[in-house]
Amino acid sequence: QVHLAESGGGSVQAGDSLRLSCRVSGRSSSSYNMGWFRQAPGKERDFVAAIRWNGGSTYYADSVKGRFTISRDNAKNTVYLQMNSLKPEDTAVYYCAATGNSGSYYLTTSRGYAYWGQGTQVTVSS
């Protein structure tokens, strides 16, 4: 069993930055590929970014490329999402997720993930 706990959300102005953290605990926690997803009110849960277990490859949604950076520190069992140049449309609940799947398709879709955190709210005002 894997437990995920997000932190770092908050309310900011457009153009500001936030860094989300996801602490991973459980068996072989550093061996999981990790992803960030977000869900705005009334919308589906969308892919934001993913990173392989060794940090060797990263994937981003087009809407966040160049603004968001995913990283991980396996020594701390923590995955990060650095969000810069935030926009009002980035407002959502952000979820951390873990998967043992390795295919790039599965890393970029919510169906590919078995474990989820509770989410952290990010609100960006104009």
C-alpha positions as CSV (number, residue, x, y, z in Angstrom):
1,Q,0.0,0.0,0.0
2,V,1.2,3.5,-0.9
3,H,0.1,6.6,0.9
4,L,0.3,10.1,-0.7
5,A,0.0,13.4,1.0
6,E,0.0,16.7,-0.9
7,S,0.9,20.1,0.6
8,G,1.7,23.6,-0.6
9,G,-1.5,24.8,-2.1
10,G,-2.9,28.2,-1.5
11,S,-4.4,31.4,-2.9
12,V,-2.1,33.6,-5.1
13,Q,-2.3,36.3,-7.7
14,A,-1.8,35.7,-11.4
15,G,1.9,35.6,-12.2
16,D,2.9,34.3,-8.8
17,S,4.5,31.0,-8.1
18,L,3.7,28.0,-5.9
19,R,5.5,24.7,-5.2
20,L,3.4,21.7,-4.4
21,S,4.9,18.7,-2.5
22,C,3.8,15.1,-2.4
23,R,5.2,12.9,0.3
24,V,5.1,9.3,-0.6
25,S,5.1,6.5,2.0
26,G,4.8,2.8,1.8
27,R,6.6,-0.2,0.3
28,S,9.1,0.7,-2.4
29,S,7.8,4.2,-2.6
30,S,10.8,5.4,-4.6
31,S,10.1,2.9,-7.3
32,Y,6.8,4.4,-8.5
33,N,6.3,6.6,-11.4
34,M,4.5,9.8,-10.2
35,G,2.1,12.2,-11.6
36,W,0.2,15.4,-10.9
37,F,-3.4,15.9,-12.0
38,R,-5.9,18.7,-11.4
39,Q,-9.6,19.0,-11.3
40,A,-11.5,22.3,-11.5
41,P,-15.2,22.5,-10.4
42,G,-17.5,20.7,-12.8
43,K,-14.6,19.4,-14.9
44,E,-12.8,16.1,-15.3
45,R,-9.5,15.4,-13.7
46,D,-6.8,16.4,-16.1
47,F,-3.2,15.4,-16.5
48,V,-0.6,18.0,-15.5
49,A,2.8,16.4,-15.3
50,A,4.5,13.1,-14.7
51,I,8.0,11.8,-13.8
52,R,9.5,8.4,-14.0
53,W,10.8,6.7,-10.8
54,N,14.4,7.7,-11.5
55,G,13.6,11.1,-12.7
56,G,14.9,10.2,-16.1
57,S,11.9,11.3,-18.1
58,T,9.2,13.9,-17.5
59,Y,5.9,14.6,-19.3
60,Y,3.8,17.7,-19.3
61,A,0.4,18.8,-20.5
62,D,0.6,21.5,-23.2
63,S,-1.2,24.0,-21.0
64,V,1.6,24.0,-18.4
65,K,4.7,23.4,-20.5
66,G,7.3,26.1,-19.9
67,R,5.6,27.2,-16.6
68,F,5.5,24.0,-14.5
69,T,8.3,21.7,-13.5
70,I,8.0,18.3,-11.9
71,S,10.8,16.8,-9.9
72,R,11.5,14.3,-7.2
73,D,13.8,13.6,-4.4
74,N,13.8,9.9,-3.7
75,A,15.9,10.3,-0.6
76,K,13.1,12.3,0.8
77,N,10.3,10.3,-0.8
78,T,8.9,13.5,-2.1
79,V,7.7,14.7,-5.5
80,Y,7.4,18.4,-6.3
81,L,5.5,20.5,-8.8
82,Q,7.0,24.0,-9.2
83,M,4.3,26.2,-10.7
84,N,5.4,29.6,-12.1
85,S,3.5,32.3,-14.0
86,L,0.3,31.0,-12.6
87,K,-2.9,31.9,-14.4
88,P,-6.6,32.0,-13.2
89,E,-7.2,28.9,-15.4
90,D,-4.8,27.0,-13.2
91,T,-7.3,27.2,-10.3
92,A,-8.1,23.6,-9.3
93,V,-7.6,20.9,-6.8
94,Y,-4.2,19.3,-7.5
95,Y,-3.7,15.6,-6.9
96,C,-0.6,13.6,-6.6
97,A,-0.7,10.0,-8.0
98,A,1.5,7.0,-8.1
99,T,1.7,4.1,-10.6
100,G,3.7,1.0,-11.3
101,N,2.8,1.3,-15.0
102,S,5.7,2.3,-17.2
103,G,4.1,3.0,-20.6
104,S,4.1,6.7,-21.4
105,Y,0.4,6.5,-22.3
106,Y,-0.5,5.3,-18.8
107,L,1.7,8.0,-17.2
108,T,-0.4,10.8,-18.8
109,T,-3.9,9.5,-18.0
110,S,-5.7,9.2,-14.7
111,R,-6.7,5.6,-15.6
112,G,-3.0,4.6,-15.4
113,Y,-2.6,5.4,-11.7
114,A,-3.5,3.2,-8.7
115,Y,-2.8,5.5,-5.8
116,W,-4.0,9.0,-5.1
117,G,-3.6,11.7,-2.5
118,Q,-6.4,13.8,-1.1
119,G,-5.6,16.8,-3.1
120,T,-4.6,20.4,-2.3
121,Q,-6.4,23.5,-3.5
122,V,-4.7,26.1,-5.7
123,T,-6.6,29.3,-6.4
124,V,-5.2,31.9,-8.7
125,S,-7.0,35.3,-8.9
126,S,-6.6,37.9,-11.6
